[in-house]
Amino acid sequence: MLAAVFAGSVAFAAFGGVAYAKDPMVGGAPMYASKNIIENAVNSKDHTTLVAAVKAAGLVETLEGKGPFTVFAPTNEAFAKLPKGTVETLLKPENKDKLTKILTCHVIAADATASVVKKMVKEDGGAHKVKTVGGCMLTLRDKKGHVTVTDENGNTARVTIADVKQSNGVIHVIDKVLLPKS
């Protein structure tokens, strides 16, 4: 499941036997480990909604910062799964605080690669709770080789591409938007 195609070759980023590709492809663009989260994310065609949201929330400078950060990055398809009109409403200036809360609930102030996450999950008996920059609690699990992240509402996202290294942390691409406790 966590297999990802990188520039014509296949590299497996599954827990246990992580293989790293130099400059993996995400959203049709190479992700350079020498660039920061924002410098890479703006090039991914699969993350245009996330980039627009980060800009609207005023988080660009933060995610260009030193870090380290682990970002669980929802794809455009993940945002499309939200109820109709949700994204448009969140992008309005009057909803900046709510948008900021949602986005910062996708960020951990650490460089948590798949091997680090695997170790924490194993040490905690199959589920590891972690506090996000936004104050949300996420639960990380390894479900038969599939990495999952569950928010405080019980919504579970699956990591589809793990260990996209950045100069200021790591990105794990996910298939759902995580939400703070309602």
C-alpha positions as CSV (number, residue, x, y, z in Angstrom):
1,M,0.0,0.0,0.0
2,L,2.7,2.4,0.8
3,A,4.5,1.7,-2.4
4,A,5.1,4.9,-4.3
5,V,6.3,5.4,-7.9
6,F,9.4,7.6,-8.1
7,A,10.8,8.8,-11.4
8,G,10.3,5.6,-13.3
9,S,11.4,3.2,-10.5
10,V,9.5,1.9,-7.6
11,A,10.6,2.5,-4.0
12,F,8.8,0.9,-1.1
13,A,8.1,3.1,1.8
14,A,6.3,0.6,4.0
15,F,7.0,0.3,7.7
16,G,9.8,-2.3,8.3
17,G,11.7,-2.1,5.0
18,V,11.8,1.6,4.1
19,A,13.6,2.2,0.8
20,Y,14.3,5.9,0.0
21,A,14.4,7.3,-3.5
22,K,16.4,10.4,-4.2
23,D,14.0,13.3,-4.8
24,P,10.7,11.2,-4.8
25,M,7.8,12.4,-7.0
26,V,4.7,13.7,-5.4
27,G,1.9,15.2,-7.4
28,G,4.0,15.0,-10.6
29,A,6.9,17.0,-9.1
30,P,10.2,15.9,-7.6
31,M,10.4,16.7,-3.9
32,Y,14.0,17.8,-3.1
33,A,15.3,17.1,0.4
34,S,17.3,20.3,0.1
35,K,14.1,22.4,-0.1
36,N,11.7,23.2,2.7
37,I,8.1,22.1,3.0
38,I,6.6,25.1,1.2
39,E,9.2,25.1,-1.6
40,N,8.3,21.5,-2.4
41,A,4.5,21.6,-1.8
42,V,3.9,24.4,-4.2
43,N,5.0,22.2,-7.0
44,S,2.8,19.2,-6.3
45,K,-0.4,19.2,-8.4
46,D,-2.0,16.9,-5.8
47,H,-1.6,19.6,-3.1
48,T,-3.0,22.8,-4.6
49,T,-5.8,22.9,-2.1
50,L,-3.5,22.4,0.8
51,V,-1.1,25.1,-0.5
52,A,-4.0,27.6,-1.0
53,A,-5.2,26.8,2.6
54,V,-1.7,27.3,4.0
55,K,-1.5,30.7,2.3
56,A,-5.0,31.7,3.5
57,A,-4.1,30.8,7.0
58,G,-0.9,32.7,6.9
59,L,1.2,29.7,7.7
60,V,3.7,29.9,4.8
61,E,6.4,31.6,6.8
62,T,6.0,29.1,9.6
63,L,6.4,26.0,7.3
64,E,9.3,27.6,5.6
65,G,11.0,27.9,9.1
66,K,13.7,25.8,10.6
67,G,11.4,23.1,12.0
68,P,11.7,20.2,12.4
69,F,8.1,19.5,11.2
70,T,6.2,16.4,10.3
71,V,3.3,17.3,8.1
72,F,0.5,14.9,7.3
73,A,-0.4,16.4,3.9
74,P,-3.9,15.8,2.6
75,T,-4.3,15.6,-1.1
76,N,-6.8,17.6,-3.2
77,E,-8.9,14.4,-3.3
78,A,-8.9,14.3,0.5
79,F,-10.2,17.9,0.7
80,A,-12.8,17.0,-1.9
81,K,-14.2,14.4,0.5
82,L,-15.3,17.1,2.9
83,P,-18.9,18.2,2.7
84,K,-19.7,20.4,-0.4
85,G,-18.7,24.1,0.2
86,T,-16.5,23.4,3.2
87,V,-13.2,24.3,1.6
88,E,-14.6,27.5,0.0
89,T,-16.0,28.5,3.4
90,L,-12.7,27.8,5.3
91,L,-10.7,29.9,2.8
92,K,-12.8,33.0,3.6
93,P,-10.9,35.6,5.7
94,E,-13.4,35.4,8.5
95,N,-12.7,31.7,9.0
96,K,-8.9,32.1,9.2
97,D,-8.7,31.0,12.9
98,K,-10.7,27.8,12.1
99,L,-8.6,27.1,9.0
100,T,-5.4,27.6,11.0
101,K,-6.6,25.2,13.7
102,I,-7.4,22.5,11.1
103,L,-4.1,22.9,9.3
104,T,-1.9,22.9,12.5
105,C,-3.7,19.7,13.5
106,H,-1.7,18.1,10.6
107,V,1.7,19.2,11.9
108,I,3.9,17.7,14.6
109,A,6.9,19.6,15.9
110,A,9.4,16.7,15.2
111,D,11.0,14.9,12.3
112,A,9.0,11.7,12.5
113,T,10.0,9.4,9.7
114,A,8.2,6.1,9.2
115,S,10.8,4.2,11.2
116,V,10.4,6.6,14.1
117,V,6.6,6.2,13.9
118,K,6.9,2.4,13.7
119,K,9.0,2.3,16.8
120,M,6.7,4.6,18.8
121,V,3.6,2.5,17.7
122,K,5.3,-0.7,18.7
123,E,6.5,0.6,22.0
124,D,3.0,1.8,22.9
125,G,1.3,-1.5,22.1
126,G,0.0,-0.7,18.6
127,A,-1.2,2.9,18.9
128,H,0.8,6.0,19.7
129,K,-0.8,9.3,20.6
130,V,0.9,12.5,19.6
131,K,0.1,16.2,20.2
132,T,0.1,18.4,17.1
133,V,1.3,22.0,16.8
134,G,-2.5,23.0,16.8
135,G,-3.0,21.2,20.2
136,C,-4.9,18.2,18.6
137,M,-4.2,14.6,19.6
138,L,-3.6,12.2,16.8
139,T,-3.4,8.4,17.1
140,L,-0.8,6.7,14.9
141,R,-1.1,3.0,14.0
142,D,0.4,0.4,11.8
143,K,-2.5,-1.7,10.4
144,K,-1.0,-4.7,8.7
145,G,1.7,-2.6,7.1
146,H,-0.7,0.4,6.4
147,V,0.1,3.5,8.4
148,T,-3.0,5.3,9.7
149,V,-3.5,8.6,11.5
150,T,-6.8,9.0,13.5
151,D,-8.0,12.4,14.6
152,E,-9.9,13.3,17.8
153,N,-13.2,12.6,16.0
154,G,-12.3,9.1,15.0
155,N,-11.7,10.0,11.3
156,T,-8.8,7.8,10.0
157,A,-6.5,8.8,7.2
158,R,-4.1,6.4,5.5
159,V,-0.6,7.4,4.6
160,T,-0.3,6.9,0.9
161,I,3.3,8.2,0.5
162,A,5.6,8.2,3.5
163,D,9.0,9.8,4.2
164,V,9.1,12.6,1.7
165,K,12.2,14.3,3.3
166,Q,12.4,18.1,3.4
167,S,15.2,20.4,4.6
168,N,13.0,21.2,7.7
169,G,11.3,17.9,8.3
170,V,9.3,15.2,6.5
171,I,5.9,15.0,4.7
172,H,3.6,12.0,4.8
173,V,0.9,12.2,2.2
174,I,-2.6,11.2,3.5
175,D,-6.0,10.5,1.9
176,K,-8.3,12.3,4.4
177,V,-8.4,15.7,6.1
178,L,-7.9,15.4,9.9
179,L,-10.2,17.6,12.0
180,P,-9.9,19.1,15.5
181,K,-12.5,17.9,18.1
182,S,-15.8,19.4,17.2
